[in-house]
């Protein structure tokens, strides 16, 4: 419910965020590198707002190139919007095979 008493069907839902990390071994360099995973969960959100999209875009742009940013249950219309802007390749769908990128 909005502060003005109107209900737009969102019930003030925000995407959930889960952060994981793992350390991998780079055999070529002989070093250990930390890889971060961010998972944004849009389950129950029928229509994300601009601030939701800004949040996931900012997270992706501030992360390292080898870090993975996943989105779960992102509505089809939102995927279409990201695709039309040429931004869909920045995110991994969750859960899918670990090598499948959007």
N, CA, C and O atoms as a Tinker XYZ file with bonds, in Angstrom:
   408  protein
     1  N      0.847000   -1.173000    0.000000    73     2
     2  CA     0.000000    0.000000    0.000000    64     1     3
     3  C      0.892000    1.234000    0.000000    63     2     4     5
     4  O      1.880000    1.307000    0.729000    81     3
     5  N      0.529000    2.181000   -0.816000    73     3     6
     6  CA     1.267000    3.435000   -0.887000    64     5     7
     7  C      0.910000    4.333000    0.293000    63     6     8     9
     8  O     -0.143000    4.163000    0.907000    81     7
     9  N      1.784000    5.287000    0.610000    73     7    10
    10  CA     1.477000    6.212000    1.704000    64     9    11
    11  C      0.182000    6.982000    1.482000    63    10    12    13
    12  O     -0.467000    7.386000    2.447000    81    11
    13  N     -0.213000    7.197000    0.204000    73    11    14
    14  CA    -1.440000    7.936000   -0.069000    64    13    15
    15  C     -2.688000    7.055000   -0.011000    63    14    16    17
    16  O     -3.791000    7.513000   -0.309000    81    15
    17  N     -2.504000    5.764000    0.380000    73    15    18
    18  CA    -3.644000    4.868000    0.541000    64    17    19
    19  C     -3.968000    4.039000   -0.689000    63    18    20    21
    20  O     -4.796000    3.131000   -0.605000    81    19
    21  N     -3.343000    4.318000   -1.830000    73    19    22
    22  CA    -3.610000    3.536000   -3.035000    64    21    23
    23  C     -2.775000    2.266000   -3.019000    63    22    24    25
    24  O     -1.666000    2.247000   -2.486000    81    23
    25  N     -3.309000    1.221000   -3.598000    73    23    26
    26  CA    -2.611000   -0.041000   -3.691000    64    25    27
    27  C     -2.366000   -0.337000   -5.157000    63    26    28    29
    28  O     -3.314000   -0.499000   -5.925000    81    27
    29  N     -1.095000   -0.410000   -5.555000    73    27    30
    30  CA    -0.774000   -0.694000   -6.953000    64    29    31
    31  C     -0.449000   -2.167000   -7.180000    63    30    32    33
    32  O      0.085000   -2.520000   -8.232000    81    31
    33  N     -0.756000   -3.030000   -6.221000    73    31    34
    34  CA    -0.537000   -4.464000   -6.362000    64    33    35
    35  C      0.863000   -4.921000   -6.000000    63    34    36    37
    36  O      1.158000   -6.113000   -6.096000    81    35
    37  N      1.722000   -4.028000   -5.593000    73    35    38
    38  CA     3.099000   -4.399000   -5.290000    64    37    39
    39  C      3.297000   -4.802000   -3.828000    63    38    40    41
    40  O      4.193000   -5.588000   -3.524000    81    39
    41  N      2.502000   -4.292000   -2.954000    73    39    42
    42  CA     2.653000   -4.543000   -1.522000    64    41    43
    43  C      4.068000   -4.204000   -1.043000    63    42    44    45
    44  O      4.608000   -4.860000   -0.153000    81    43
    45  N      4.656000   -3.167000   -1.649000    73    43    46
    46  CA     5.977000   -2.674000   -1.262000    64    45    47
    47  C      7.059000   -3.749000   -1.302000    63    46    48    49
    48  O      7.955000   -3.757000   -0.458000    81    47
    49  N      6.981000   -4.656000   -2.278000    73    47    50
    50  CA     7.996000   -5.684000   -2.438000    64    49    51
    51  C      9.233000   -5.094000   -3.095000    63    50    52    53
    52  O      9.124000   -4.255000   -3.990000    81    51
    53  N     10.373000   -5.516000   -2.666000    73    51    54
    54  CA    11.654000   -5.146000   -3.260000    64    53    55
    55  C     12.350000   -6.446000   -3.643000    63    54    56    57
    56  O     12.086000   -7.486000   -3.040000    81    55
    57  N     13.222000   -6.402000   -4.622000    73    55    58
    58  CA    13.952000   -7.632000   -4.934000    64    57    59
    59  C     14.850000   -8.026000   -3.778000    63    58    60    61
    60  O     15.463000   -7.173000   -3.135000    81    59
    61  N     14.924000   -9.316000   -3.518000    73    59    62
    62  CA    15.823000   -9.807000   -2.488000    64    61    63
    63  C     17.233000   -9.906000   -3.034000    63    62    64    65
    64  O     17.419000  -10.017000   -4.246000    81    63
    65  N     18.222000   -9.868000   -2.170000    73    63    66
    66  CA    19.618000   -9.954000   -2.577000    64    65    67
    67  C     20.318000  -11.022000   -1.765000    63    66    68    69
    68  O     20.227000  -11.052000   -0.538000    81    67
    69  N     21.019000  -11.901000   -2.468000    73    67    70
    70  CA    21.830000  -12.923000   -1.824000    64    69    71
    71  C     23.228000  -12.808000   -2.405000    63    70    72    73
    72  O     23.387000  -12.730000   -3.623000    81    71
    73  N     24.240000  -12.798000   -1.554000    73    71    74
    74  CA    25.617000  -12.677000   -2.017000    64    73    75
    75  C     26.383000  -13.930000   -1.631000    63    74    76    77
    76  O     26.333000  -14.369000   -0.482000    81    75
    77  N     27.090000  -14.504000   -2.594000    73    75    78
    78  CA    27.929000  -15.664000   -2.329000    64    77    79
    79  C     29.312000  -15.385000   -2.902000    63    78    80    81
    80  O     29.474000  -14.510000   -3.751000    81    79
    81  N     30.281000  -16.114000   -2.446000    73    79    82
    82  CA    31.619000  -15.991000   -3.023000    64    81    83
    83  C     32.301000  -17.344000   -2.966000    63    82    84    85
    84  O     31.986000  -18.192000   -2.131000    81    83
    85  N     33.242000  -17.519000   -3.874000    73    83    86
    86  CA    34.026000  -18.741000   -3.888000    64    85    87
    87  C     35.431000  -18.370000   -4.327000    63    86    88    89
    88  O     35.638000  -17.390000   -5.044000    81    87
    89  N     36.388000  -19.166000   -3.886000    73    87    90
    90  CA    37.766000  -18.933000   -4.272000    64    89    91
    91  C     38.148000  -20.007000   -5.270000    63    90    92    93
    92  O     38.022000  -21.202000   -5.007000    81    91
    93  N     38.619000  -19.552000   -6.425000    73    91    94
    94  CA    39.047000  -20.484000   -7.461000    64    93    95
    95  C     40.543000  -20.404000   -7.649000    63    94    96    97
    96  O     41.177000  -19.413000   -7.287000    81    95
    97  N     41.102000  -21.452000   -8.218000    73    95    98
    98  CA    42.541000  -21.498000   -8.458000    64    97    99
    99  C     42.798000  -21.266000   -9.936000    63    98   100   101
   100  O     42.279000  -21.997000  -10.781000    81    99
   101  N     43.589000  -20.261000  -10.252000    73    99   102
   102  CA    43.990000  -19.973000  -11.623000    64   101   103
   103  C     45.281000  -20.740000  -11.883000    63   102   104   105
   104  O     46.348000  -20.360000  -11.400000    81   103
   105  N     45.174000  -21.827000  -12.656000    73   103   106
   106  CA    46.336000  -22.683000  -12.873000    64   105   107
   107  C     47.409000  -21.995000  -13.706000    63   106   108   109
   108  O     48.593000  -22.285000  -13.534000    81   107
   109  N     47.028000  -21.096000  -14.601000    73   107   110
   110  CA    48.013000  -20.394000  -15.418000    64   109   111
   111  C     48.857000  -19.443000  -14.576000    63   110   112   113
   112  O     50.073000  -19.363000  -14.751000    81   111
   113  N     48.213000  -18.728000  -13.670000    73   111   114
   114  CA    48.924000  -17.757000  -12.835000    64   113   115
   115  C     49.430000  -18.370000  -11.536000    63   114   116   117
   116  O     50.309000  -17.807000  -10.882000    81   115
   117  N     48.878000  -19.523000  -11.159000    73   115   118
   118  CA    49.247000  -20.138000   -9.891000    64   117   119
   119  C     48.732000  -19.369000   -8.691000    63   118   120   121
   120  O     49.338000  -19.404000   -7.620000    81   119
   121  N     47.602000  -18.667000   -8.865000    73   119   122
   122  CA    47.041000  -17.850000   -7.786000    64   121   123
   123  C     45.618000  -18.278000   -7.484000    63   122   124   125
   124  O     44.978000  -18.992000   -8.256000    81   123
   125  N     45.151000  -17.823000   -6.346000    73   123   126
   126  CA    43.757000  -18.033000   -5.963000    64   125   127
   127  C     43.024000  -16.712000   -6.144000    63   126   128   129
   128  O     43.492000  -15.665000   -5.696000    81   127
   129  N     41.871000  -16.769000   -6.803000    73   127   130
   130  CA    41.084000  -15.561000   -7.012000    64   129   131
   131  C     39.684000  -15.767000   -6.452000    63   130   132   133
   132  O     39.111000  -16.853000   -6.539000    81   131
   133  N     39.161000  -14.714000   -5.886000    73   131   134
   134  CA    37.822000  -14.759000   -5.294000    64   133   135
   135  C     36.807000  -14.296000   -6.334000    63   134   136   137
   136  O     36.974000  -13.241000   -6.947000    81   135
   137  N     35.754000  -15.090000   -6.528000    73   135   138
   138  CA    34.687000  -14.759000   -7.469000    64   137   139
   139  C     33.420000  -14.512000   -6.666000    63   138   140   141
   140  O     33.024000  -15.333000   -5.839000    81   139
   141  N     32.795000  -13.381000   -6.916000    73   139   142
   142  CA    31.570000  -13.005000   -6.206000    64   141   143
   143  C     30.349000  -13.328000   -7.070000    63   142   144   145
   144  O     30.374000  -13.146000   -8.288000    81   143
   145  N     29.304000  -13.800000   -6.439000    73   143   146
   146  CA    28.014000  -13.990000   -7.088000    64   145   147
   147  C     26.997000  -13.129000   -6.357000    63   146   148   149
   148  O     26.902000  -13.170000   -5.131000    81   147
   149  N     26.245000  -12.356000   -7.111000    73   147   150
   150  CA    25.113000  -11.613000   -6.565000    64   149   151
   151  C     23.860000  -12.192000   -7.194000    63   150   152   153
   152  O     23.790000  -12.364000   -8.411000    81   151
   153  N     22.874000  -12.492000   -6.370000    73   151   154
   154  CA    21.625000  -13.058000   -6.859000    64   153   155
   155  C     20.494000  -12.134000   -6.427000    63   154   156   157
   156  O     20.227000  -11.972000   -5.236000    81   155
   157  N     19.831000  -11.528000   -7.417000    73   155   158
   158  CA    18.675000  -10.675000   -7.148000    64   157   159
   159  C     17.427000  -11.488000   -7.397000    63   158   160   161
   160  O     17.226000  -11.991000   -8.502000    81   159
   161  N     16.584000  -11.625000   -6.390000    73   159   162
   162  CA    15.385000  -12.445000   -6.469000    64   161   163
   163  C     14.155000  -11.555000   -6.625000    63   162   164   165
   164  O     13.791000  -10.811000   -5.715000    81   163
   165  N     13.523000  -11.644000   -7.797000    73   163   166
   166  CA    12.330000  -10.855000   -8.101000    64   165   167
   167  C     11.046000  -11.655000   -7.910000    63   166   168   169
   168  O      9.988000  -11.242000   -8.385000    81   167
   169  N     11.122000  -12.785000   -7.228000    73   167   170
   170  CA     9.944000  -13.609000   -6.997000    64   169   171
   171  C      8.853000  -12.791000   -6.323000    63   170   172   173
   172  O      9.097000  -12.137000   -5.310000    81   171
   173  N      7.649000  -12.828000   -6.886000    73   171   174
   174  CA     6.512000  -12.110000   -6.326000    64   173   175
   175  C      6.358000  -10.686000   -6.827000    63   174   176   177
   176  O      5.322000  -10.062000   -6.596000    81   175
   177  N      7.359000  -10.161000   -7.504000    73   175   178
   178  CA     7.262000   -8.816000   -8.071000    64   177   179
   179  C      6.686000   -8.931000   -9.476000    63   178   180   181
   180  O      7.304000   -9.528000  -10.357000    81   179
   181  N      5.528000   -8.372000   -9.679000    73   179   182
   182  CA     4.905000   -8.451000  -11.003000    64   181   183
   183  C      5.469000   -7.412000  -11.951000    63   182   184   185
   184  O      5.523000   -7.635000  -13.161000    81   183
   185  N      5.883000   -6.293000  -11.419000    73   183   186
   186  CA     6.367000   -5.198000  -12.260000    64   185   187
   187  C      7.423000   -4.408000  -11.481000    63   186   188   189
   188  O      7.084000   -3.534000  -10.684000    81   187
   189  N      8.709000   -4.719000  -11.713000    73   187   190
   190  CA     9.756000   -3.974000  -11.011000    64   189   191
   191  C      9.721000   -2.492000  -11.373000    63   190   192   193
   192  O      9.356000   -2.117000  -12.487000    81   191
   193  N     10.100000   -1.675000  -10.429000    73   191   194
   194  CA    10.153000   -0.233000  -10.663000    64   193   195
   195  C     11.535000    0.162000  -11.174000    63   194   196   197
   196  O     12.463000   -0.647000  -11.161000    81   195
   197  N     11.665000    1.383000  -11.613000    73   195   198
   198  CA    12.924000    1.889000  -12.143000    64   197   199
   199  C     14.047000    1.761000  -11.117000    63   198   200   201
   200  O     15.177000    1.437000  -11.482000    81   199
   201  N     13.758000    2.006000   -9.855000    73   199   202
   202  CA    14.805000    1.911000   -8.834000    64   201   203
   203  C     15.302000    0.478000   -8.673000    63   202   204   205
   204  O     16.467000    0.264000   -8.338000    81   203
   205  N     14.421000   -0.521000   -8.910000    73   203   206
   206  CA    14.845000   -1.917000   -8.864000    64   205   207
   207  C     15.840000   -2.209000   -9.985000    63   206   208   209
   208  O     16.869000   -2.846000   -9.763000    81   207
   209  N     15.521000   -1.737000  -11.191000    73   207   210
   210  CA    16.408000   -1.942000  -12.328000    64   209   211
   211  C     17.714000   -1.174000  -12.152000    63   210   212   213
   212  O     18.781000   -1.670000  -12.515000    81   211
   213  N     17.635000    0.021000  -11.603000    73   211   214
   214  CA    18.845000    0.801000  -11.336000    64   213   215
   215  C     19.750000    0.068000  -10.353000    63   214   216   217
   216  O     20.974000    0.094000  -10.484000    81   215
   217  N     19.146000   -0.576000   -9.382000    73   215   218
   218  CA    19.882000   -1.316000   -8.363000    64   217   219
   219  C     20.675000   -2.461000   -8.991000    63   218   220   221
   220  O     21.860000   -2.619000   -8.698000    81   219
   221  N     20.041000   -3.262000   -9.849000    73   219   222
   222  CA    20.757000   -4.402000  -10.437000    64   221   223
   223  C     21.779000   -3.938000  -11.481000    63   222   224   225
   224  O     22.839000   -4.548000  -11.615000    81   223
   225  N     21.474000   -2.869000  -12.221000    73   223   226
   226  CA    22.437000   -2.355000  -13.191000    64   225   227
   227  C     23.671000   -1.787000  -12.495000    63   226   228   229
   228  O     24.795000   -1.997000  -12.951000    81   227
   229  N     23.465000   -1.073000  -11.403000    73   227   230
   230  CA    24.579000   -0.524000  -10.641000    64   229   231
   231  C     25.446000   -1.645000  -10.075000    63   230   232   233
   232  O     26.674000   -1.568000  -10.114000    81   231
   233  N     24.805000   -2.681000   -9.551000    73   231   234
   234  CA    25.556000   -3.820000   -9.007000    64   233   235
   235  C     26.410000   -4.465000  -10.087000    63   234   236   237
   236  O     27.567000   -4.808000   -9.844000    81   235
   237  N     25.850000   -4.631000  -11.269000    73   235   238
   238  CA    26.595000   -5.252000  -12.364000    64   237   239
   239  C     27.763000   -4.371000  -12.806000    63   238   240   241
   240  O     28.864000   -4.874000  -13.027000    81   239
   241  N     27.540000   -3.088000  -12.935000    73   239   242
   242  CA    28.579000   -2.193000  -13.419000    64   241   243
   243  C     29.699000   -1.985000  -12.409000    63   242   244   245
   244  O     30.821000   -1.652000  -12.791000    81   243
   245  N     29.411000   -2.176000  -11.127000    73   243   246
   246  CA    30.435000   -2.007000  -10.100000    64   245   247
   247  C     31.133000   -3.308000   -9.741000    63   246   248   249
   248  O     32.081000   -3.306000   -8.957000    81   247
   249  N     30.676000   -4.418000  -10.304000    73   247   250
   250  CA    31.296000   -5.706000   -9.998000    64   249   251
   251  C     32.464000   -5.962000  -10.959000    63   250   252   253
   252  O     32.596000   -5.309000  -11.994000    81   251
   253  N     33.293000   -6.916000  -10.588000    73   251   254
   254  CA    34.418000   -7.305000  -11.436000    64   253   255
   255  C     33.898000   -8.060000  -12.657000    63   254   256   257
   256  O     32.796000   -8.607000  -12.632000    81   255
   257  N     34.687000   -8.089000  -13.714000    73   255   258
   258  CA    34.269000   -8.745000  -14.958000    64   257   259
   259  C     33.961000  -10.227000  -14.776000    63   258   260   261
   260  O     33.058000  -10.756000  -15.426000    81   259
   261  N     34.705000  -10.904000  -13.895000    73   259   262
   262  CA    34.475000  -12.336000  -13.712000    64   261   263
   263  C     33.444000  -12.647000  -12.626000    63   262   264   265
   264  O     33.122000  -13.815000  -12.409000    81   263
   265  N     32.925000  -11.636000  -11.945000    73   263   266
   266  CA    31.836000  -11.846000  -10.990000    64   265   267
   267  C     30.548000  -12.100000  -11.759000    63   266   268   269
   268  O     30.391000  -11.641000  -12.891000    81   267
   269  N     29.641000  -12.823000  -11.147000    73   267   270
   270  CA    28.381000  -13.144000  -11.798000    64   269   271
   271  C     27.235000  -12.470000  -11.068000    63   270   272   273
   272  O     27.147000  -12.512000   -9.841000    81   271
   273  N     26.360000  -11.851000  -11.841000    73   271   274
   274  CA    25.154000  -11.239000  -11.288000    64   273   275
   275  C     23.966000  -11.987000  -11.875000    63   274   276   277
   276  O     23.722000  -11.946000  -13.081000    81   275
   277  N     23.230000  -12.673000  -11.000000    73   275   278
   278  CA    22.081000  -13.463000  -11.409000    64   277   279
   279  C     20.793000  -12.708000  -11.099000    63   278   280   281
   280  O     20.744000  -11.909000  -10.163000    81   279
   281  N     19.764000  -12.962000  -11.878000    73   279   282
   282  CA    18.425000  -12.495000  -11.554000    64   281   283
   283  C     17.494000  -13.699000  -11.579000    63   282   284   285
   284  O     17.526000  -14.518000  -12.498000    81   283
   285  N     16.663000  -13.782000  -10.544000    73   283   286
   286  CA    15.708000  -14.884000  -10.415000    64   285   287
   287  C     14.307000  -14.315000  -10.555000    63   286   288   289
   288  O     13.962000  -13.311000   -9.931000    81   287
   289  N     13.504000  -14.975000  -11.387000    73   287   290
   290  CA    12.077000  -14.662000  -11.548000    64   289   291
   291  C     11.848000  -13.236000  -12.040000    63   290   292   293
   292  O     10.877000  -12.591000  -11.644000    81   291
   293  N     12.731000  -12.746000  -12.894000    73   291   294
   294  CA    12.528000  -11.420000  -13.483000    64   293   295
   295  C     11.407000  -11.528000  -14.506000    63   294   296   297
   296  O     11.473000  -12.388000  -15.384000    81   295
   297  N     10.382000  -10.688000  -14.426000    73   295   298
   298  CA     9.260000  -10.776000  -15.361000    64   297   299
   299  C      9.715000  -10.661000  -16.820000    63   298   300   301
   300  O     10.674000   -9.955000  -17.130000    81   299
   301  N      9.016000  -11.359000  -17.695000    73   299   302
   302  CA     9.353000  -11.389000  -19.118000    64   301   303
   303  C      9.428000   -9.987000  -19.711000    63   302   304   305
   304  O     10.328000   -9.703000  -20.501000    81   303
   305  N      8.508000   -9.116000  -19.348000    73   303   306
   306  CA     8.522000   -7.752000  -19.862000    64   305   307
   307  C      9.783000   -6.999000  -19.483000    63   306   308   309
   308  O     10.270000   -6.169000  -20.249000    81   307
   309  N     10.312000   -7.287000  -18.304000    73   307   310
   310  CA    11.539000   -6.640000  -17.862000    64   309   311
   311  C     12.732000   -7.185000  -18.638000    63   310   312   313
   312  O     13.632000   -6.435000  -19.015000    81   311
   313  N     12.733000   -8.512000  -18.878000    73   311   314
   314  CA    13.781000   -9.091000  -19.737000    64   313   315
   315  C     13.746000   -8.430000  -21.112000    63   314   316   317
   316  O     14.785000   -8.081000  -21.672000    81   315
   317  N     12.540000   -8.263000  -21.648000    73   315   318
   318  CA    12.392000   -7.635000  -22.964000    64   317   319
   319  C     12.951000   -6.218000  -22.956000    63   318   320   321
   320  O     13.586000   -5.797000  -23.923000    81   319
   321  N     12.722000   -5.484000  -21.879000    73   319   322
   322  CA    13.238000   -4.128000  -21.756000    64   321   323
   323  C     14.762000   -4.120000  -21.729000    63   322   324   325
   324  O     15.394000   -3.334000  -22.435000    81   323
   325  N     15.355000   -4.998000  -20.914000    73   323   326
   326  CA    16.812000   -5.084000  -20.858000    64   325   327
   327  C     17.385000   -5.466000  -22.226000    63   326   328   329
   328  O     18.418000   -4.944000  -22.646000    81   327
   329  N     16.702000   -6.381000  -22.910000    73   327   330
   330  CA    17.169000   -6.808000  -24.226000    64   329   331
   331  C     17.082000   -5.663000  -25.234000    63   330   332   333
   332  O     17.997000   -5.479000  -26.036000    81   331
   333  N     16.014000   -4.907000  -25.205000    73   331   334
   334  CA    15.860000   -3.801000  -26.150000    64   333   335
   335  C     16.912000   -2.717000  -25.930000    63   334   336   337
   336  O     17.258000   -1.987000  -26.859000    81   335
   337  N     17.424000   -2.612000  -24.692000    73   335   338
   338  CA    18.473000   -1.639000  -24.400000    64   337   339
   339  C     19.871000   -2.236000  -24.581000    63   338   340   341
   340  O     20.874000   -1.547000  -24.393000    81   339
   341  N     19.931000   -3.516000  -24.948000    73   339   342
   342  CA    21.223000   -4.177000  -25.135000    64   341   343
   343  C     21.935000   -4.489000  -23.837000    63   342   344   345
   344  O     23.163000   -4.567000  -23.811000    81   343
   345  N     21.182000   -4.671000  -22.749000    73   343   346
   346  CA    21.784000   -4.897000  -21.434000    64   345   347
   347  C     21.561000   -6.310000  -20.898000    63   346   348   349
   348  O     22.068000   -6.653000  -19.830000    81   347
   349  N     20.817000   -7.120000  -21.621000    73   347   350
   350  CA    20.487000   -8.449000  -21.115000    64   349   351
   351  C     21.707000   -9.355000  -20.978000    63   350   352   353
   352  O     21.689000  -10.284000  -20.170000    81   351
   353  N     22.762000   -9.109000  -21.746000    73   351   354
   354  CA    23.963000   -9.941000  -21.681000    64   353   355
   355  C     24.754000   -9.741000  -20.385000    63   354   356   357
   356  O     25.673000  -10.510000  -20.101000    81   355
   357  N     24.413000   -8.735000  -19.609000    73   355   358
   358  CA    25.129000   -8.459000  -18.364000    64   357   359
   359  C     24.716000   -9.382000  -17.225000    63   358   360   361
   360  O     25.408000   -9.447000  -16.208000    81   359
   361  N     23.613000  -10.091000  -17.371000    73   359   362
   362  CA    23.045000  -10.866000  -16.274000    64   361   363
   363  C     22.921000  -12.334000  -16.637000    63   362   364   365
   364  O     22.767000  -12.695000  -17.804000    81   363
   365  N     22.991000  -13.167000  -15.619000    73   363   366
   366  CA    22.764000  -14.601000  -15.753000    64   365   367
   367  C     21.379000  -14.895000  -15.192000    63   366   368   369
   368  O     20.997000  -14.367000  -14.148000    81   367
   369  N     20.642000  -15.729000  -15.885000    73   367   370
   370  CA    19.352000  -16.169000  -15.350000    64   369   371
   371  C     19.619000  -17.208000  -14.268000    63   370   372   373
   372  O     20.571000  -17.981000  -14.372000    81   371
   373  N     18.794000  -17.230000  -13.242000    73   371   374
   374  CA    18.977000  -18.158000  -12.123000    64   373   375
   375  C     17.669000  -18.872000  -11.849000    63   374   376   377
   376  O     16.655000  -18.175000  -11.810000    81   375
   377  N     17.575000  -20.130000  -11.663000    73   375   378
   378  CA    18.644000  -21.098000  -11.869000    64   377   379
   379  C     18.608000  -21.662000  -13.291000    63   378   380   381
   380  O     17.543000  -22.029000  -13.788000    81   379
   381  N     19.699000  -21.727000  -13.906000    73   379   382
   382  CA    19.921000  -22.384000  -15.187000    64   381   383
   383  C     21.276000  -23.068000  -15.096000    63   382   384   385
   384  O     21.945000  -23.009000  -14.064000    81   383
   385  N     21.672000  -23.711000  -16.173000    73   383   386
   386  CA    23.002000  -24.295000  -16.208000    64   385   387
   387  C     24.042000  -23.213000  -15.977000    63   386   388   389
   388  O     23.865000  -22.085000  -16.436000    81   387
   389  N     25.099000  -23.524000  -15.292000    73   387   390
   390  CA    26.068000  -22.510000  -14.888000    64   389   391
   391  C     26.773000  -21.851000  -16.060000    63   390   392   393
   392  O     27.389000  -20.799000  -15.888000    81   391
   393  N     26.700000  -22.443000  -17.252000    73   391   394
   394  CA    27.371000  -21.855000  -18.409000    64   393   395
   395  C     26.419000  -21.139000  -19.334000    63   394   396   397
   396  O     26.825000  -20.720000  -20.418000    81   395
   397  N     25.167000  -20.982000  -18.947000    73   395   398
   398  CA    24.185000  -20.343000  -19.829000    64   397   399
   399  C     23.999000  -18.906000  -19.395000    63   398   400   401
   400  O     23.543000  -18.634000  -18.285000    81   399
   401  N     24.353000  -17.992000  -20.275000    73   399   402
   402  CA    24.182000  -16.575000  -19.990000    64   401   403
   403  C     23.077000  -16.054000  -20.886000    63   402   404   405
   404  O     22.861000  -16.585000  -21.976000    81   403
   405  N     22.379000  -15.029000  -20.445000    73   403   406
   406  CA    21.290000  -14.471000  -21.246000    64   405   407
   407  C     21.804000  -13.791000  -22.481000    63   406   408
   408  O     21.017000  -13.266000  -23.269000    81   407
